[in-house]
Amino acid sequence: MQYEEIKKQIEDYKNDGKSLFTTSSFQSHSLVLLHILSRIDPSIPVVFINTGYHFPETVEFRDRVTDSFGLKNLIDLRPDTPKFMQKDAFGRLLFTSDPDHCCYLNKTQPVDTLLSKHDVWINGVRADQSATRKAMKTEQPAPHGTVRFHPMLDWTAKMIYEYQKQYNLPKHPLESNGYLSIGCEPCTRKVDPEMIEREARWYGMNKTECGLHTDLVEQK
């Protein structure tokens, strides 16, 4: 979808009385959707899923981008379960032994609660990012009767780059150090030349998604 199509769809949602929000990891490629939304309606809530494991550079970049884009409603979403309770039977933090449950507690569960309070989740997934995302539709049902709206689904990496260049969007400070897909610090590594972008996440594990785009979506 292009800018005018995204704008029209968002305006249609609002005219129907729908409550909207978006989530953002504040990676470089995520800024395109944020910039588009800032042009349409900078008051749309922007949710940063603060797991407590982010790189300090990500948190600083989040604040800088929020100010630069004039975003008026940043929500710092934190998990309900404190870190001292996020341990396995041997006392190890879950990201070392059960990353799926770690993601559930720190990402999926908080967003699931948020979905129960909104009608539309504007989500920046792209079909070229993974097989899971390639199978998605522009609109899909989510838990609690919420709709997932994927306006960037048909965008390619080239289109993202061209938009970044056109509007001179900033880049995440860790990108120049070889980090192209940036999530929680314990589960993110630099991209090797032979790797595709998202292989740097949960490297060496049988895991490619955190649960937001598998557990919080209903297949038609």
C-alpha positions as CSV (number, residue, x, y, z in Angstrom):
1,M,0.0,0.0,0.0
2,Q,1.2,3.5,-0.8
3,Y,0.8,6.6,1.4
4,E,-2.6,7.7,0.2
5,E,-4.1,4.2,0.5
6,I,-2.7,3.9,4.1
7,K,-4.1,7.3,4.9
8,K,-7.6,6.5,3.6
9,Q,-7.7,3.2,5.4
10,I,-6.7,4.8,8.7
11,E,-9.3,7.6,8.2
12,D,-11.9,4.9,7.5
13,Y,-11.1,3.2,10.7
14,K,-11.3,6.4,12.6
15,N,-14.6,7.4,11.0
16,D,-16.0,4.1,12.1
17,G,-15.0,4.9,15.7
18,K,-12.2,2.4,15.8
19,S,-9.5,2.7,18.5
20,L,-6.0,2.4,16.8
21,F,-2.5,1.8,18.0
22,T,0.8,0.7,16.4
23,T,3.8,-1.1,17.8
24,S,7.4,-0.4,16.9
25,S,10.8,-1.9,17.6
26,F,12.4,1.4,16.5
27,Q,14.8,-0.4,14.1
28,S,15.9,1.5,11.0
29,H,13.4,-0.2,8.7
30,S,10.6,0.3,11.3
31,L,10.9,4.0,10.9
32,V,9.2,4.1,7.5
33,L,5.8,3.2,9.0
34,L,6.3,5.5,12.0
35,H,7.1,8.4,9.6
36,I,4.1,7.7,7.5
37,L,1.8,7.6,10.6
38,S,3.4,10.8,11.9
39,R,2.3,12.5,8.6
40,I,-1.2,11.1,8.9
41,D,-1.9,11.4,12.6
42,P,0.9,11.8,15.1
43,S,-1.5,11.2,18.0
44,I,-1.9,7.5,17.1
45,P,-0.5,5.6,20.1
46,V,3.0,4.1,19.4
47,V,3.7,1.2,21.7
48,F,7.3,0.2,22.5
49,I,7.4,-3.3,23.9
50,N,9.9,-2.7,26.6
51,T,11.1,-6.2,27.6
52,G,13.9,-4.8,29.8
53,Y,16.5,-6.5,27.6
54,H,16.9,-3.9,24.9
55,F,20.2,-2.3,23.9
56,P,20.7,1.1,25.6
57,E,21.2,2.5,22.1
58,T,17.7,1.3,21.1
59,V,16.0,3.2,24.0
60,E,18.0,6.3,23.3
61,F,17.1,6.1,19.6
62,R,13.4,5.6,20.4
63,D,13.4,8.8,22.4
64,R,15.2,10.7,19.7
65,V,12.9,9.5,16.9
66,T,9.8,10.1,18.9
67,D,10.8,13.8,19.3
68,S,12.0,14.2,15.8
69,F,8.8,12.8,14.2
70,G,6.6,14.7,16.6
71,L,4.9,11.5,17.9
72,K,2.5,12.6,20.6
73,N,1.6,9.3,22.4
74,L,4.5,6.9,23.1
75,I,3.6,4.1,25.4
76,D,6.3,2.1,27.2
77,L,4.7,-1.3,27.5
78,R,6.3,-3.5,30.2
79,P,5.6,-7.1,31.2
80,D,3.4,-7.9,34.2
81,T,5.9,-10.6,35.4
82,P,9.0,-9.2,37.1
83,K,12.4,-10.5,36.1
84,F,13.0,-12.3,39.4
85,M,10.1,-14.6,38.5
86,Q,11.3,-15.2,34.9
87,K,13.6,-18.0,35.8
88,D,13.7,-21.8,35.2
89,A,14.0,-24.5,37.8
90,F,17.8,-24.0,37.9
91,G,17.5,-20.2,38.6
92,R,18.5,-19.3,35.0
93,L,16.8,-16.4,33.3
94,L,14.4,-17.8,30.7
95,F,16.1,-16.3,27.7
96,T,18.9,-18.8,28.3
97,S,16.8,-21.9,28.5
98,D,13.2,-21.2,27.3
99,P,13.3,-18.3,24.9
100,D,9.7,-19.0,23.7
101,H,8.3,-18.5,27.2
102,C,10.6,-15.5,27.7
103,C,9.1,-13.9,24.6
104,Y,5.6,-14.8,25.8
105,L,6.0,-13.1,29.2
106,N,7.8,-10.0,27.9
107,K,6.1,-9.5,24.5
108,T,3.1,-11.6,23.6
109,Q,1.2,-11.5,26.9
110,P,1.5,-7.6,27.4
111,V,0.3,-7.0,23.8
112,D,-2.5,-9.5,24.1
113,T,-3.8,-7.4,27.0
114,L,-3.4,-4.3,24.9
115,L,-5.5,-5.9,22.1
116,S,-8.4,-6.3,24.4
117,K,-8.6,-2.5,24.8
118,H,-8.3,-1.6,21.0
119,D,-9.9,-2.3,17.7
120,V,-7.1,-2.0,15.2
121,W,-3.4,-2.9,15.5
122,I,-1.3,-1.2,12.8
123,N,1.6,-3.6,12.3
124,G,4.6,-3.1,10.1
125,V,5.3,-6.7,9.0
126,R,6.5,-7.3,5.5
127,A,6.0,-10.3,3.3
128,D,9.7,-10.4,2.3
129,Q,10.9,-10.8,5.9
130,S,9.9,-14.5,6.5
131,A,7.7,-17.3,5.3
132,T,5.3,-16.7,8.3
133,R,4.9,-13.1,7.3
134,K,4.6,-13.9,3.6
135,A,1.5,-15.9,4.3
136,M,-0.3,-12.9,6.0
137,K,-3.0,-10.7,4.5
138,T,-3.3,-6.9,4.6
139,E,-6.1,-7.3,7.2
140,Q,-6.3,-10.2,9.5
141,P,-8.3,-11.0,12.7
142,A,-6.5,-11.0,16.0
143,P,-7.6,-12.0,19.5
144,H,-10.4,-10.1,21.3
145,G,-12.0,-9.1,18.0
146,T,-9.2,-6.9,17.1
147,V,-8.1,-6.4,13.4
148,R,-4.4,-6.5,12.5
149,F,-3.7,-4.0,9.7
150,H,-0.5,-4.6,7.7
151,P,0.0,-1.6,5.5
152,M,3.7,-2.5,4.7
153,L,3.0,-6.1,3.7
154,D,3.8,-5.6,0.0
155,W,6.8,-3.3,0.6
156,T,10.3,-4.6,-0.3
157,A,13.6,-3.9,1.2
158,K,14.3,-1.7,-1.8
159,M,11.2,0.4,-1.3
160,I,12.1,0.8,2.4
161,Y,15.6,2.0,1.4
162,E,14.2,4.5,-1.2
163,Y,11.7,6.0,1.4
164,Q,14.5,6.3,4.0
165,K,16.6,8.1,1.4
166,Q,13.8,10.3,0.2
167,Y,13.0,11.6,3.7
168,N,16.5,11.3,5.1
169,L,15.4,9.1,8.0
170,P,17.9,8.4,10.8
171,K,19.4,4.9,11.2
172,H,19.7,2.9,14.4
173,P,23.1,3.6,15.8
174,L,24.0,-0.1,16.0
175,E,23.4,-0.6,12.3
176,S,26.8,0.7,11.4
177,N,28.3,-2.0,13.7
178,G,26.7,-4.8,11.7
179,Y,23.4,-5.2,13.5
180,L,20.6,-5.2,11.0
181,S,17.8,-7.0,12.8
182,I,17.8,-5.6,16.4
183,G,15.7,-7.0,19.2
184,C,16.6,-7.9,22.8
185,E,20.3,-7.7,23.5
186,P,20.8,-11.4,24.7
187,C,19.1,-12.8,21.6
188,T,20.6,-10.5,18.9
189,R,23.9,-10.8,17.1
190,K,25.7,-9.2,14.2
191,V,24.8,-10.3,10.7
192,D,27.5,-12.4,9.0
193,P,27.9,-12.0,5.2
194,E,26.2,-15.3,4.4
195,M,23.2,-14.7,6.7
196,I,19.9,-13.1,5.8
197,E,18.7,-10.3,8.0
198,R,16.5,-12.1,10.5
199,E,18.9,-15.0,11.0
200,A,20.8,-12.8,13.4
201,R,17.9,-13.2,15.9
202,W,17.9,-16.2,18.2
203,Y,20.9,-17.5,16.4
204,G,21.5,-21.2,16.7
205,M,18.0,-21.8,18.1
206,N,15.0,-23.3,16.4
207,K,13.2,-20.0,16.5
208,T,12.4,-17.3,14.0
209,E,9.4,-15.4,15.6
210,C,8.8,-14.1,19.1
211,G,5.1,-15.0,19.1
212,L,3.6,-11.6,18.2
213,H,3.0,-12.7,14.6
214,T,2.1,-16.3,15.3
215,D,0.1,-16.4,18.5
216,L,-1.6,-13.0,18.1
217,V,-3.1,-13.6,14.7
218,E,-6.1,-15.7,13.6
219,Q,-5.9,-17.5,10.3
220,K,-9.0,-17.2,8.0
